[in-house]
Amino acid sequence: MPGKKVLVIGSGGREHALAWKLLQSAHVDRVYVAPGNGGTALIADNVPIGFTDGPKLLEFAKKNNIDLAVIGQEAASEAGVVDLFQANNLPIFGPTKEAVRIESSKAFSKEFMRKQGIPTAGFKNFNDPDEAMQYLKNRQFPQVIKADGLAAGKGVVIAHTLEEAQDAVEDIMVKRAFGESGNKVVIEDFISGHEVSIHALSDGDNYAIFPTSQDHKQIFDGDLGPNTGGMGVIAPSDLLSDKQLKAVLKDVVLPALTGMKALGSTFIGCLYPGIMVDGDNIQVLEYNARFGDPEAEVYMRLLDSDLYEALLSCAQGGLQPLKWHAGYAVSVVMASAGYPASSSNGDVINGIGQAEKLDDIVVFHAGTARYGKDLVTAGGRVLNVTATGKTRAEAIDKAYRAVALIHFEGAQYRNDIGLRN
């Protein structure tokens, strides 16, 4: 089935990586990305349609005979894009508006975990800031304050004191730092350990597991500073034994898929639970309903299966196990000045071409744009510099040698991606 057309919906590094891998399929002739970025424009056709604009995306898909649409940004699912495409009998990979609640509402997700017996931290949900403030007075710290809705990975505060916790509630629920996403908050007990990312494709009945990976959320080396959308990742992670991974599949992945189906919200797409591992103790931090970013960037470097076939089989049923290359992949995020509190736009980026001449380097763009002949920054997380290697150390070394060749004003990145034990 040659000559297929695919529409990837989103604008970040994840979408660049998905488009890059889809174009390697023998079935795929053309990839469109809506709205895309400066990097996707180099390999695909950018389409100036917002990823939550369902009617315009549907119109484009019909007019251009799109064979498969792929949800990148979770906000597209929350906006009902999948439901709209399904209603018009157009194949689309991603969860429906009901199914994406496992990510788009942390309050729903925590209650769902409790009902399904999925291991997670103790918590309580609040829609009144005064009640949340009062509850905090009787808690032991640290406590974790989470905005209920989508917040681009930034709506989580680890509060070490009562004052910090109350400030977080004030910012989220009163000052509306994340808009309507702060209508509710989840307050949960802090759990320590190592965070590991789990990904599984699902067609609603079957699932295919990815290698484990480890994201690095905080902005500074040593896991210091505020949370971000992710500053880098390594896969596979060495933090889970085979026994522990089997426990995760049994206690975390399978009950989520069967539980959502029992609710009438069958999950089709990429289920991505973030888990905390402390010895034999495994607890779910949260569920995501799409590929992680920057996890997708390393997974696309390691995947040895045809991505188009895999995603289409999720949309239509009949998902098969995936094949993976041996070795490791690392992604180092280069962010703009001021991130995560703000971002610097319009700074000229140099050195990507030189970096990609190195062995096993691919640079995926996140917050970039074309301004005349220049590539410039256009967001907080700007680039994902990815490398593969036979060993963890080799992949890390390659990635940082590439990072050293790329320059833009105020560039910031961590120097310890992949170095946790």
HUFEN-V643100 format. One record per backbone hydrogen bond with DSSP energy under -1.0 kcal/mol. CO is the residue of the C=O (numbers start at 0). NH is the residue of the N-H. E is the energy in kcal/mol with one decimal. If there is no record, write none. Layout:
BEGIN
co->[CO & CO]
nh->[NH & NH]
e->[E & E]
END
This chain:
BEGIN
co->[3 & 3 & 4 & 4 & 5 & 6 & 7 & 8 & 8 & 9 & 11 & 12 & 13 & 14 & 15 & 16 & 17 & 18 & 20 & 21 & 26 & 29 & 30 & 31 & 32 & 33 & 36 & 38 & 39 & 44 & 46 & 49 & 51 & 52 & 53 & 54 & 55 & 56 & 57 & 58 & 59 & 60 & 61 & 67 & 68 & 69 & 72 & 73 & 74 & 75 & 76 & 79 & 80 & 81 & 82 & 84 & 85 & 90 & 92 & 95 & 97 & 98 & 99 & 99 & 100 & 104 & 105 & 106 & 107 & 108 & 109 & 110 & 111 & 112 & 118 & 121 & 123 & 125 & 127 & 128 & 129 & 130 & 131 & 134 & 135 & 141 & 142 & 143 & 144 & 145 & 147 & 150 & 154 & 156 & 158 & 160 & 161 & 162 & 163 & 164 & 165 & 166 & 167 & 168 & 169 & 169 & 170 & 175 & 177 & 178 & 179 & 180 & 183 & 184 & 185 & 186 & 187 & 193 & 195 & 196 & 198 & 199 & 200 & 201 & 205 & 207 & 212 & 213 & 215 & 216 & 219 & 223 & 225 & 230 & 231 & 232 & 233 & 234 & 240 & 241 & 242 & 243 & 244 & 245 & 246 & 247 & 247 & 248 & 252 & 253 & 254 & 255 & 256 & 257 & 258 & 259 & 260 & 268 & 270 & 271 & 272 & 273 & 273 & 274 & 275 & 276 & 277 & 280 & 282 & 285 & 287 & 291 & 294 & 295 & 297 & 298 & 301 & 305 & 306 & 307 & 308 & 309 & 310 & 311 & 312 & 322 & 327 & 328 & 329 & 330 & 331 & 333 & 333 & 334 & 335 & 337 & 346 & 349 & 350 & 351 & 354 & 357 & 359 & 361 & 363 & 366 & 367 & 368 & 370 & 373 & 374 & 375 & 376 & 379 & 381 & 382 & 383 & 384 & 385 & 386 & 388 & 390 & 391 & 392 & 393 & 394 & 395 & 396 & 397 & 398 & 399 & 401 & 402 & 406 & 407 & 411 & 415]
nh->[28 & 29 & 66 & 67 & 31 & 69 & 33 & 71 & 72 & 35 & 15 & 16 & 17 & 18 & 19 & 20 & 21 & 22 & 23 & 24 & 3 & 5 & 44 & 7 & 46 & 9 & 40 & 41 & 43 & 32 & 48 & 52 & 53 & 56 & 57 & 58 & 59 & 60 & 61 & 62 & 63 & 65 & 64 & 6 & 92 & 8 & 75 & 77 & 78 & 80 & 79 & 83 & 84 & 85 & 86 & 89 & 88 & 68 & 70 & 99 & 100 & 101 & 102 & 103 & 104 & 108 & 109 & 110 & 111 & 112 & 113 & 114 & 115 & 117 & 283 & 188 & 186 & 184 & 131 & 132 & 133 & 134 & 135 & 137 & 138 & 189 & 158 & 187 & 156 & 185 & 105 & 153 & 146 & 144 & 142 & 164 & 165 & 166 & 167 & 168 & 169 & 170 & 171 & 172 & 173 & 174 & 176 & 178 & 180 & 181 & 182 & 148 & 147 & 125 & 145 & 123 & 143 & 276 & 274 & 212 & 209 & 270 & 207 & 268 & 202 & 200 & 196 & 233 & 230 & 227 & 223 & 219 & 218 & 332 & 215 & 330 & 213 & 328 & 244 & 245 & 246 & 247 & 248 & 249 & 250 & 251 & 252 & 253 & 256 & 257 & 258 & 259 & 260 & 261 & 262 & 264 & 263 & 201 & 199 & 287 & 197 & 284 & 285 & 195 & 282 & 193 & 280 & 277 & 275 & 273 & 271 & 295 & 298 & 299 & 301 & 302 & 324 & 309 & 310 & 311 & 312 & 313 & 314 & 315 & 316 & 303 & 388 & 234 & 386 & 232 & 384 & 381 & 382 & 411 & 338 & 341 & 376 & 406 & 354 & 355 & 357 & 360 & 387 & 385 & 383 & 377 & 37 & 375 & 373 & 370 & 348 & 368 & 345 & 335 & 365 & 333 & 363 & 331 & 361 & 329 & 327 & 394 & 395 & 396 & 397 & 398 & 399 & 400 & 401 & 402 & 403 & 404 & 405 & 349 & 410 & 334 & 418]
e->[-2.8 & -1.8 & -2.3 & -1.3 & -3.0 & -3.0 & -2.6 & -2.3 & -1.6 & -2.0 & -1.8 & -2.3 & -2.4 & -2.6 & -2.4 & -2.2 & -2.7 & -1.9 & -1.4 & -1.7 & -3.0 & -2.2 & -2.3 & -3.2 & -2.8 & -2.2 & -1.7 & -1.4 & -2.9 & -2.3 & -2.7 & -1.5 & -1.7 & -2.3 & -2.8 & -2.3 & -2.4 & -2.5 & -2.4 & -2.4 & -2.3 & -2.4 & -1.0 & -2.3 & -3.0 & -3.0 & -1.3 & -2.0 & -1.6 & -2.2 & -1.7 & -2.1 & -2.3 & -2.7 & -2.2 & -2.5 & -1.8 & -1.9 & -2.6 & -2.5 & -1.0 & -1.4 & -2.3 & -3.1 & -1.7 & -2.6 & -2.4 & -2.0 & -2.7 & -2.5 & -2.1 & -2.3 & -2.2 & -2.4 & -3.1 & -2.8 & -2.7 & -2.5 & -1.9 & -2.6 & -2.2 & -2.3 & -1.8 & -1.4 & -1.7 & -1.2 & -3.0 & -2.4 & -2.6 & -2.5 & -3.1 & -2.2 & -2.7 & -2.9 & -2.3 & -2.2 & -2.8 & -2.3 & -1.9 & -2.2 & -2.4 & -2.7 & -2.6 & -3.0 & -1.4 & -3.1 & -2.8 & -1.8 & -1.6 & -1.9 & -1.9 & -2.3 & -2.2 & -2.7 & -2.5 & -1.8 & -2.9 & -3.0 & -2.8 & -1.8 & -2.6 & -2.8 & -2.1 & -2.0 & -1.7 & -2.2 & -3.5 & -1.4 & -3.0 & -1.1 & -1.1 & -2.5 & -1.6 & -2.1 & -1.6 & -2.6 & -2.2 & -3.0 & -2.5 & -2.1 & -1.7 & -2.2 & -2.3 & -2.2 & -3.0 & -2.4 & -1.9 & -2.5 & -2.0 & -2.8 & -1.8 & -2.3 & -1.9 & -2.1 & -1.2 & -2.7 & -1.6 & -2.5 & -1.9 & -1.8 & -2.1 & -2.9 & -1.3 & -2.7 & -2.1 & -2.8 & -2.0 & -2.8 & -3.1 & -2.7 & -2.8 & -2.5 & -2.4 & -2.4 & -1.3 & -2.0 & -3.4 & -2.1 & -2.8 & -2.6 & -2.1 & -1.3 & -1.9 & -2.2 & -2.0 & -2.9 & -2.1 & -2.3 & -2.3 & -2.0 & -2.7 & -2.2 & -1.9 & -2.3 & -1.7 & -1.9 & -2.0 & -2.9 & -2.4 & -2.6 & -1.5 & -1.1 & -1.1 & -2.4 & -2.9 & -2.9 & -1.5 & -2.8 & -1.9 & -3.0 & -3.0 & -2.0 & -3.2 & -3.1 & -3.0 & -2.5 & -2.7 & -2.4 & -1.8 & -2.6 & -3.0 & -2.1 & -2.4 & -2.5 & -2.3 & -2.2 & -2.2 & -1.9 & -1.8 & -2.4 & -1.8 & -1.5 & -1.7 & -2.7 & -1.9 & -3.1 & -1.8]
END
